[in-house]
């Protein structure tokens, strides 16, 4: 019984973690028109939790009309550019070997140091590019979701008499 309960608890925690969305920076517009900026936000089914000036805050989604977020592209660009540069230096160093590195007038130690420096500079440039490309995107819009609730999709089948084939119909209605 304890194993089953523990497995169920772990499963429930996993489902909550999967359903939560996390963002580096957010702008939250409340129903009263107030806009709040926060960081390290997590949005789940009923609330948004974020850090505002270093203090954790939680708001219910019923109090929020719009959430805009930045996904944090700078980190992924930094990892891609820095990792790509380091990979290139590693492959070219392995291809040329110790003799090839020493033929150019440098040592293996200086080659490793220059490779790390090159990767660091590339990561910095990648972070700047990613930060410039990262813009606010709408991740929650209460007004849009309320409009979508007004749509209803219906399926029906009818036959005029026993000899005619059954007709299948699809209807889409919108309630104003």
MIMARKE-382004 format. One line per 4 residues: their letters; for each residue x, y, z of N, C-alpha, C, CB. Coordinates in nm, 2 decimals, always signed. Glycine has a CB too. Layout:
<recs>
a = X/Y/Z/X/Y/Z/X/Y/Z/X/Y/Z; ...
</recs>
This chain:
<recs>
xxxx = +0.08/-0.12/+0.00/+0.00/+0.00/+0.00/+0.09/+0.13/+0.00/-0.09/+0.00/+0.12; +0.20/+0.12/+0.08/+0.28/+0.24/+0.08/+0.35/+0.26/-0.05/+0.39/+0.23/+0.20; +0.39/+0.15/-0.12/+0.46/+0.17/-0.25/+0.36/+0.23/-0.35/+0.51/+0.03/-0.30; +0.24/+0.19/-0.35/+0.14/+0.24/-0.44/+0.11/+0.39/-0.41/+0.01/+0.16/-0.43
xxxx = +0.10/+0.42/-0.29/+0.08/+0.56/-0.25/+0.20/+0.65/-0.29/+0.06/+0.58/-0.10; +0.32/+0.60/-0.27/+0.44/+0.68/-0.31/+0.45/+0.69/-0.46/+0.57/+0.61/-0.26; +0.42/+0.58/-0.54/+0.42/+0.59/-0.68/+0.32/+0.69/-0.73/+0.40/+0.45/-0.74; +0.20/+0.69/-0.67/+0.09/+0.78/-0.71/+0.13/+0.92/-0.68/-0.04/+0.75/-0.64
xxxx = +0.20/+0.95/-0.57/+0.24/+1.08/-0.53/+0.35/+1.13/-0.63/+0.30/+1.08/-0.39; +0.45/+1.04/-0.67/+0.55/+1.08/-0.76/+0.49/+1.11/-0.90/+0.65/+0.97/-0.78; +0.39/+1.03/-0.94/+0.32/+1.05/-1.07/+0.25/+1.18/-1.07/+0.22/+0.94/-1.09; +0.18/+1.22/-0.96/+0.11/+1.34/-0.95/+0.21/+1.46/-0.96/+0.03/+1.35/-0.82
xxxx = +0.32/+1.45/-0.89/+0.42/+1.56/-0.89/+0.47/+1.57/-1.04/+0.53/+1.53/-0.80; +0.49/+1.46/-1.10/+0.54/+1.46/-1.24/+0.44/+1.53/-1.33/+0.57/+1.33/-1.29; +0.31/+1.50/-1.32/+0.21/+1.56/-1.40/+0.21/+1.71/-1.38/+0.07/+1.50/-1.37; +0.22/+1.76/-1.25/+0.21/+1.90/-1.23/+0.34/+1.97/-1.29/+0.21/+1.92/-1.07
xxxx = +0.45/+1.90/-1.28/+0.57/+1.96/-1.34/+0.57/+1.97/-1.49/+0.70/+1.88/-1.29; +0.50/+1.87/-1.55/+0.49/+1.87/-1.70/+0.39/+1.98/-1.74/+0.45/+1.73/-1.75; +0.29/+2.00/-1.67/+0.19/+2.10/-1.70/+0.23/+2.24/-1.68/+0.06/+2.07/-1.63; +0.33/+2.26/-1.59/+0.37/+2.40/-1.56/+0.46/+2.45/-1.68/+0.45/+2.40/-1.43
xxxx = +0.45/+2.58/-1.71/+0.53/+2.64/-1.81/+0.62/+2.74/-1.73/+0.44/+2.71/-1.91; +0.75/+2.74/-1.77/+0.84/+2.83/-1.70/+0.90/+2.93/-1.80/+0.95/+2.75/-1.63; +0.92/+3.06/-1.75/+0.97/+3.16/-1.84/+1.07/+3.25/-1.76/+0.85/+3.25/-1.89; +1.17/+3.30/-1.82/+1.27/+3.39/-1.76/+1.21/+3.52/-1.71/+1.39/+3.41/-1.85
xxxx = +1.14/+3.59/-1.80/+1.09/+3.72/-1.77/+0.94/+3.72/-1.82/+1.17/+3.83/-1.84; +0.85/+3.79/-1.74/+0.71/+3.80/-1.78/+0.66/+3.94/-1.75/+0.63/+3.70/-1.70; +0.55/+3.97/-1.82/+0.47/+4.09/-1.80/+0.33/+4.04/-1.78/+0.48/+4.20/-1.91; +0.27/+4.07/-1.66/+0.14/+4.02/-1.63/+0.05/+4.14/-1.62/+0.14/+3.94/-1.49
xxxx = -0.06/+4.14/-1.70/-0.16/+4.25/-1.69/-0.28/+4.19/-1.61/-0.20/+4.29/-1.83; -0.31/+4.26/-1.50/-0.42/+4.22/-1.42/-0.55/+4.27/-1.48/-0.40/+4.27/-1.28; -0.66/+4.22/-1.43/-0.80/+4.27/-1.48/-0.82/+4.41/-1.46/-0.91/+4.18/-1.42; -0.76/+4.47/-1.35/-0.78/+4.61/-1.32/-0.69/+4.70/-1.41/-0.76/+4.64/-1.18
xxxx = -0.61/+4.65/-1.50/-0.52/+4.73/-1.59/-0.38/+4.74/-1.54/-0.58/+4.86/-1.60; -0.35/+4.70/-1.42/-0.21/+4.71/-1.36/-0.12/+4.61/-1.43/-0.22/+4.69/-1.21; +0.00/+4.65/-1.47/+0.09/+4.56/-1.54/+0.21/+4.54/-1.44/+0.15/+4.62/-1.67; +0.24/+4.41/-1.42/+0.35/+4.37/-1.32/+0.45/+4.30/-1.40/+0.29/+4.29/-1.21
xxxx = +0.58/+4.34/-1.38/+0.69/+4.27/-1.44/+0.76/+4.18/-1.34/+0.80/+4.37/-1.50; +0.79/+4.06/-1.38/+0.85/+3.96/-1.29/+0.95/+3.87/-1.36/+0.75/+3.88/-1.22; +1.02/+3.79/-1.29/+1.12/+3.70/-1.35/+1.10/+3.56/-1.29/+1.26/+3.74/-1.33; +1.15/+3.46/-1.36/+1.15/+3.32/-1.32/+1.00/+3.28/-1.29/+1.23/+3.29/-1.19
xxxx = +0.92/+3.30/-1.39/+0.77/+3.27/-1.37/+0.74/+3.13/-1.40/+0.69/+3.36/-1.46; +0.64/+3.07/-1.34/+0.59/+2.94/-1.36/+0.44/+2.95/-1.37/+0.63/+2.84/-1.25; +0.38/+2.91/-1.48/+0.24/+2.91/-1.50/+0.18/+2.77/-1.50/+0.20/+2.98/-1.63; +0.08/+2.74/-1.41/+0.02/+2.61/-1.41/-0.13/+2.63/-1.44/+0.04/+2.54/-1.27
xxxx = -0.21/+2.53/-1.41/-0.35/+2.54/-1.45/-0.43/+2.65/-1.38/-0.42/+2.41/-1.41; -0.40/+2.69/-1.26/-0.48/+2.79/-1.19/-0.41/+2.92/-1.15/-0.54/+2.73/-1.08; -0.28/+2.92/-1.16/-0.21/+3.04/-1.11/-0.07/+3.06/-1.18/-0.18/+3.03/-0.96; -0.02/+3.18/-1.16/+0.12/+3.21/-1.21/+0.20/+3.26/-1.08/+0.11/+3.33/-1.32
xxxx = +0.32/+3.20/-1.07/+0.41/+3.23/-0.96/+0.53/+3.29/-1.02/+0.44/+3.10/-0.88; +0.58/+3.40/-0.97/+0.69/+3.47/-1.02/+0.77/+3.54/-0.91/+0.66/+3.57/-1.13; +0.89/+3.58/-0.94/+0.97/+3.66/-0.85/+0.96/+3.81/-0.89/+1.12/+3.61/-0.85; +0.92/+3.89/-0.79/+0.91/+4.04/-0.82/+1.01/+4.10/-0.72/+0.76/+4.09/-0.81
xxxx = +1.11/+4.17/-0.77/+1.21/+4.23/-0.68/+1.27/+4.13/-0.58/+1.15/+4.35/-0.61; +1.29/+4.01/-0.62/+1.35/+3.91/-0.54/+1.25/+3.84/-0.44/+1.45/+3.97/-0.46; +1.12/+3.88/-0.44/+1.02/+3.82/-0.35/+0.92/+3.74/-0.43/+0.95/+3.93/-0.27; +0.89/+3.61/-0.39/+0.80/+3.53/-0.46/+0.65/+3.58/-0.45/+0.80/+3.39/-0.42
xxxx = +0.58/+3.59/-0.56/+0.44/+3.63/-0.56/+0.36/+3.53/-0.65/+0.43/+3.77/-0.62; +0.24/+3.51/-0.61/+0.15/+3.42/-0.68/+0.02/+3.49/-0.71/+0.13/+3.29/-0.60; -0.03/+3.48/-0.83/-0.16/+3.54/-0.87/-0.25/+3.43/-0.93/-0.14/+3.66/-0.97; -0.37/+3.44/-0.91/-0.47/+3.35/-0.97/-0.49/+3.39/-1.11/-0.60/+3.34/-0.89
xxxx = -0.51/+3.29/-1.20/-0.54/+3.32/-1.34/-0.67/+3.39/-1.36/-0.53/+3.20/-1.43; -0.76/+3.38/-1.27/-0.89/+3.45/-1.28/-0.87/+3.60/-1.26/-0.99/+3.40/-1.17; -0.76/+3.65/-1.20/-0.73/+3.79/-1.18/-0.65/+3.85/-1.29/-0.66/+3.81/-1.04; -0.61/+3.77/-1.39/-0.52/+3.81/-1.49/-0.59/+3.81/-1.63/-0.39/+3.71/-1.49
xxxx = -0.56/+3.91/-1.71/-0.62/+3.92/-1.84/-0.52/+3.88/-1.95/-0.68/+4.06/-1.87; -0.39/+3.90/-1.92/-0.29/+3.88/-2.03/-0.15/+3.85/-1.96/-0.28/+4.00/-2.12; -0.08/+3.75/-2.02/+0.06/+3.73/-1.97/+0.15/+3.72/-2.10/+0.07/+3.59/-1.89; +0.25/+3.81/-2.10/+0.35/+3.81/-2.20/+0.48/+3.76/-2.14/+0.37/+3.95/-2.27
xxxx = +0.56/+3.68/-2.22/+0.68/+3.62/-2.16/+0.79/+3.62/-2.26/+0.65/+3.48/-2.11; +0.92/+3.62/-2.21/+1.04/+3.60/-2.28/+1.09/+3.46/-2.24/+1.15/+3.71/-2.26; +1.13/+3.39/-2.34/+1.17/+3.25/-2.32/+1.31/+3.23/-2.28/+1.14/+3.16/-2.44; +1.39/+3.33/-2.29/+1.53/+3.33/-2.25/+1.62/+3.26/-2.36/+1.54/+3.25/-2.12
xxxx = +1.61/+3.32/-2.48/+1.69/+3.26/-2.59/+1.84/+3.29/-2.57/+1.64/+3.32/-2.72; +1.88/+3.38/-2.49/+2.02/+3.41/-2.48/+2.10/+3.30/-2.42/+2.04/+3.53/-2.38; +2.05/+3.22/-2.33/+2.12/+3.11/-2.27/+2.14/+3.00/-2.38/+2.04/+3.05/-2.15; +2.04/+2.97/-2.46/+2.06/+2.86/-2.56/+2.15/+2.91/-2.67/+1.92/+2.83/-2.62
xxxx = +2.15/+3.03/-2.71/+2.24/+3.08/-2.81/+2.38/+3.08/-2.75/+2.20/+3.23/-2.85; +2.40/+3.12/-2.63/+2.54/+3.11/-2.57/+2.59/+2.97/-2.57/+2.53/+3.17/-2.43; +2.51/+2.88/-2.53/+2.55/+2.74/-2.52/+2.58/+2.69/-2.66/+2.44/+2.65/-2.46; +2.50/+2.72/-2.76/+2.53/+2.68/-2.90/+2.65/+2.74/-2.96/+2.41/+2.71/-2.99
xxxx = +2.67/+2.87/-2.94/+2.79/+2.93/-3.00/+2.92/+2.89/-2.93/+2.78/+3.08/-3.00; +2.92/+2.89/-2.80/+3.03/+2.85/-2.72/+3.07/+2.70/-2.74/+3.01/+2.88/-2.57; +2.97/+2.62/-2.74/+2.99/+2.48/-2.76/+3.04/+2.44/-2.90/+2.86/+2.40/-2.74; +2.98/+2.52/-3.00/+3.03/+2.50/-3.14/+3.17/+2.54/-3.16/+2.94/+2.58/-3.23
xxxx = +3.21/+2.65/-3.10/+3.35/+2.69/-3.11/+3.44/+2.59/-3.04/+3.37/+2.83/-3.05; +3.41/+2.55/-2.92/+3.49/+2.45/-2.85/+3.50/+2.32/-2.92/+3.43/+2.43/-2.70; +3.39/+2.28/-2.98/+3.39/+2.15/-3.06/+3.48/+2.17/-3.18/+3.25/+2.12/-3.11; +3.47/+2.28/-3.25/+3.56/+2.30/-3.37/+3.71/+2.30/-3.32/+3.53/+2.44/-3.43
xxxx = +3.74/+2.37/-3.21/+3.88/+2.37/-3.17/+3.92/+2.22/-3.13/+3.90/+2.46/-3.05; +3.84/+2.15/-3.07/+3.87/+2.01/-3.02/+3.90/+1.92/-3.15/+3.76/+1.95/-2.94; +3.81/+1.93/-3.25/+3.82/+1.85/-3.37/+3.95/+1.89/-3.44/+3.70/+1.86/-3.46; +3.97/+2.02/-3.46/+4.09/+2.06/-3.53/+4.22/+2.03/-3.46/+4.08/+2.21/-3.56
xxxx = +4.21/+2.03/-3.33/+4.33/+1.99/-3.25/+4.36/+1.84/-3.26/+4.31/+2.03/-3.10; +4.25/+1.76/-3.26/+4.27/+1.62/-3.27/+4.32/+1.58/-3.41/+4.14/+1.54/-3.24; +4.27/+1.65/-3.51/+4.31/+1.62/-3.65/+4.46/+1.65/-3.67/+4.22/+1.69/-3.75; +4.50/+1.77/-3.62/+4.64/+1.81/-3.64/+4.74/+1.74/-3.55/+4.65/+1.96/-3.62
xxxx = +4.69/+1.70/-3.43/+4.77/+1.63/-3.34/+4.87/+1.72/-3.27/+4.85/+1.52/-3.41; +4.95/+1.66/-3.18/+5.05/+1.74/-3.10/+5.15/+1.80/-3.19/+5.11/+1.65/-2.99; +5.20/+1.72/-3.29/+5.30/+1.77/-3.38/+5.25/+1.88/-3.47/+5.34/+1.65/-3.48; +5.12/+1.88/-3.51/+5.07/+1.99/-3.59/+5.05/+2.11/-3.51/+4.93/+1.95/-3.64
xxxx = +5.02/+2.10/-3.38/+5.00/+2.22/-3.29/+5.14/+2.28/-3.27/+4.94/+2.18/-3.16; +5.24/+2.20/-3.24/+5.38/+2.25/-3.22/+5.44/+2.30/-3.34/+5.46/+2.14/-3.16; +5.40/+2.26/-3.46/+5.46/+2.32/-3.59/+5.42/+2.46/-3.60/+5.41/+2.23/-3.71; +5.30/+2.50/-3.55/+5.25/+2.64/-3.56/+5.32/+2.73/-3.46/+5.11/+2.65/-3.54
xxxx = +5.40/+2.68/-3.38/+5.48/+2.76/-3.28/+5.41/+2.77/-3.15/+5.50/+2.89/-3.34; +5.31/+2.69/-3.12/+5.25/+2.70/-2.99/+5.26/+2.57/-2.92/+5.10/+2.74/-3.00; +5.22/+2.56/-2.79/+5.22/+2.44/-2.71/+5.08/+2.39/-2.70/+5.29/+2.46/-2.58; +5.07/+2.27/-2.65/+4.93/+2.21/-2.63/+4.86/+2.29/-2.52/+4.95/+2.06/-2.59
xxxx = +4.93/+2.33/-2.42/+4.87/+2.41/-2.31/+4.81/+2.54/-2.36/+4.97/+2.44/-2.20; +4.89/+2.61/-2.44/+4.85/+2.74/-2.50/+4.73/+2.72/-2.60/+4.96/+2.82/-2.57; +4.73/+2.61/-2.67/+4.62/+2.58/-2.76/+4.49/+2.55/-2.68/+4.66/+2.45/-2.85; +4.50/+2.48/-2.57/+4.38/+2.46/-2.49/+4.33/+2.59/-2.43/+4.41/+2.36/-2.38
xxxx = +4.42/+2.67/-2.38/+4.38/+2.80/-2.32/+4.32/+2.89/-2.43/+4.51/+2.87/-2.26; +4.38/+2.90/-2.55/+4.32/+2.98/-2.65/+4.18/+2.93/-2.70/+4.41/+2.99/-2.77; +4.17/+2.79/-2.70/+4.04/+2.73/-2.73/+3.93/+2.77/-2.63/+4.05/+2.58/-2.74; +3.97/+2.77/-2.50/+3.87/+2.80/-2.40/+3.83/+2.95/-2.41/+3.93/+2.77/-2.26
xxxx = +3.93/+3.03/-2.43/+3.91/+3.18/-2.45/+3.82/+3.20/-2.57/+4.04/+3.25/-2.46; +3.84/+3.14/-2.68/+3.76/+3.15/-2.80/+3.62/+3.11/-2.77/+3.82/+3.07/-2.92; +3.60/+3.00/-2.70/+3.47/+2.95/-2.66/+3.39/+3.05/-2.57/+3.47/+2.81/-2.60; +3.47/+3.11/-2.48/+3.41/+3.21/-2.39/+3.36/+3.33/-2.47/+3.50/+3.25/-2.29
xxxx = +3.44/+3.38/-2.56/+3.40/+3.50/-2.64/+3.28/+3.46/-2.73/+3.52/+3.54/-2.73; +3.28/+3.34/-2.79/+3.17/+3.30/-2.87/+3.04/+3.29/-2.79/+3.20/+3.17/-2.94; +3.06/+3.24/-2.67/+2.94/+3.23/-2.58/+2.88/+3.36/-2.55/+2.97/+3.15/-2.45; +2.97/+3.46/-2.53/+2.93/+3.60/-2.50/+2.85/+3.66/-2.62/+3.04/+3.68/-2.46
xxxx = +2.91/+3.64/-2.74/+2.85/+3.69/-2.86/+2.71/+3.62/-2.88/+2.94/+3.67/-2.98; +2.71/+3.49/-2.86/+2.58/+3.42/-2.87/+2.48/+3.47/-2.78/+2.61/+3.27/-2.85; +2.52/+3.50/-2.65/+2.42/+3.55/-2.55/+2.36/+3.68/-2.60/+2.49/+3.56/-2.41; +2.45/+3.77/-2.65/+2.40/+3.90/-2.70/+2.30/+3.88/-2.82/+2.52/+3.99/-2.74
xxxx = +2.34/+3.79/-2.91/+2.25/+3.77/-3.02/+2.11/+3.71/-2.98/+2.31/+3.67/-3.13; +2.12/+3.61/-2.89/+1.99/+3.55/-2.84/+1.91/+3.65/-2.76/+2.03/+3.44/-2.75; +1.97/+3.74/-2.68/+1.90/+3.84/-2.60/+1.83/+3.94/-2.69/+1.99/+3.91/-2.51; +1.90/+3.98/-2.81/+1.84/+4.07/-2.90/+1.72/+4.01/-2.97/+1.94/+4.12/-3.00
xxxx = +1.73/+3.88/-3.00/+1.62/+3.81/-3.07/+1.50/+3.77/-2.98/+1.67/+3.69/-3.14; +1.52/+3.77/-2.85/+1.42/+3.73/-2.75/+1.32/+3.85/-2.73/+1.48/+3.69/-2.62; +1.20/+3.83/-2.77/+1.10/+3.94/-2.75/+0.98/+3.88/-2.67/+1.05/+4.00/-2.88; +0.90/+3.97/-2.62/+0.78/+3.92/-2.54/+0.68/+3.86/-2.64/+0.72/+4.04/-2.46
xxxx = +0.63/+3.74/-2.60/+0.52/+3.67/-2.67/+0.41/+3.65/-2.58/+0.57/+3.54/-2.73; +0.28/+3.65/-2.63/+0.16/+3.63/-2.55/+0.16/+3.48/-2.52/+0.03/+3.68/-2.62; +0.15/+3.44/-2.39/+0.14/+3.30/-2.35/+0.01/+3.27/-2.28/+0.26/+3.26/-2.26; -0.06/+3.37/-2.24/-0.20/+3.35/-2.18/-0.28/+3.48/-2.22/-0.19/+3.33/-2.03
xxxx = -0.40/+3.46/-2.27/-0.49/+3.57/-2.30/-0.63/+3.52/-2.26/-0.49/+3.61/-2.45; -0.67/+3.58/-2.15/-0.80/+3.54/-2.09/-0.92/+3.57/-2.19/-0.83/+3.60/-1.96; -0.91/+3.69/-2.25/-1.02/+3.73/-2.35/-1.03/+3.64/-2.46/-0.99/+3.87/-2.40; -0.91/+3.59/-2.52/-0.92/+3.50/-2.63/-0.97/+3.37/-2.59/-0.77/+3.48/-2.69
xxxx = -0.94/+3.32/-2.47/-0.99/+3.19/-2.43/-1.14/+3.20/-2.40/-0.91/+3.14/-2.30; -1.19/+3.31/-2.35/-1.33/+3.32/-2.33/-1.41/+3.32/-2.46/-1.37/+3.45/-2.25; -1.35/+3.38/-2.57/-1.41/+3.37/-2.70/-1.41/+3.23/-2.75/-1.34/+3.46/-2.80; -1.31/+3.16/-2.73/-1.30/+3.02/-2.78/-1.40/+2.93/-2.71/-1.16/+2.96/-2.76
xxxx = -1.44/+2.97/-2.59/-1.54/+2.89/-2.51/-1.68/+2.90/-2.57/-1.55/+2.93/-2.37; -1.70/+3.00/-2.65/-1.83/+3.03/-2.72/-1.85/+2.94/-2.84/-1.85/+3.17/-2.75; -1.75/+2.88/-2.89/-1.76/+2.79/-3.01/-1.81/+2.65/-2.96/-1.63/+2.78/-3.08; -1.90/+2.59/-3.04/-1.95/+2.46/-3.01/-1.95/+2.38/-3.14/-2.09/+2.46/-2.95
xxxx = -1.89/+2.26/-3.13/-1.88/+2.17/-3.25/-1.98/+2.06/-3.22/-1.74/+2.12/-3.26; -2.07/+2.04/-3.32/-2.17/+1.93/-3.31/-2.16/+1.83/-3.42/-2.31/+1.99/-3.31; -2.20/+1.71/-3.39/-2.21/+1.60/-3.49/-2.35/+1.54/-3.48/-2.09/+1.49/-3.46; -2.40/+1.51/-3.60/-2.53/+1.45/-3.60/-2.54/+1.36/-3.73/-2.65/+1.55/-3.60
xxxx = -2.64/+1.27/-3.72/-2.66/+1.18/-3.84/-2.82/+1.18/-3.86/-2.60/+1.04/-3.82; -2.86/+1.18/-3.98/-3.00/+1.17/-4.01/-3.02/+1.09/-4.14/-3.07/+1.31/-4.02; -3.15/+1.03/-4.15/-3.18/+0.95/-4.26/-3.33/+0.99/-4.30/-3.17/+0.80/-4.23; -3.36/+1.02/-4.43/-3.49/+1.06/-4.47/-3.59/+0.94/-4.46/-3.49/+1.11/-4.61
xxxx = -3.55/+0.83/-4.50/-3.63/+0.70/-4.49/-3.54/+0.58/-4.48/-3.74/+0.69/-4.60; -3.59/+0.46/-4.48/-3.51/+0.34/-4.47/-3.43/+0.31/-4.59/-3.60/+0.23/-4.44; -3.46/+0.36/-4.70/-3.39/+0.33/-4.82/-3.27/+0.42/-4.86/-3.49/+0.33/-4.94; -3.27/+0.54/-4.80/-3.17/+0.64/-4.83/-3.05/+0.62/-4.73/-3.22/+0.79/-4.82
xxxx = -2.93/+0.65/-4.78/-2.82/+0.63/-4.69/-2.82/+0.74/-4.58/-2.69/+0.64/-4.77; -2.76/+0.70/-4.47/-2.75/+0.80/-4.36/-2.66/+0.91/-4.39/-2.70/+0.72/-4.23; -2.70/+1.04/-4.36/-2.62/+1.15/-4.38/-2.55/+1.20/-4.25/-2.70/+1.27/-4.44; -2.43/+1.22/-4.25/-2.36/+1.27/-4.13/-2.33/+1.42/-4.15/-2.22/+1.19/-4.11
xxxx = -2.36/+1.49/-4.05/-2.34/+1.64/-4.05/-2.26/+1.69/-3.94/-2.48/+1.71/-4.05; -2.18/+1.79/-3.97/-2.10/+1.86/-3.87/-2.14/+2.00/-3.86/-1.94/+1.84/-3.90; -2.16/+2.05/-3.74/-2.21/+2.19/-3.73/-2.11/+2.26/-3.64/-2.35/+2.20/-3.68; -2.09/+2.39/-3.67/-2.01/+2.48/-3.58/-2.09/+2.60/-3.55/-1.87/+2.52/-3.65
xxxx = -2.12/+2.62/-3.42/-2.20/+2.74/-3.38/-2.12/+2.83/-3.29/-2.33/+2.69/-3.31; -2.15/+2.95/-3.29/-2.09/+3.05/-3.20/-2.20/+3.12/-3.12/-2.00/+3.15/-3.28; -2.19/+3.12/-2.99/-2.29/+3.18/-2.90/-2.24/+3.32/-2.87/-2.32/+3.10/-2.78; -2.32/+3.42/-2.90/-2.28/+3.56/-2.87/-2.32/+3.60/-2.73/-2.35/+3.66/-2.97
</recs>
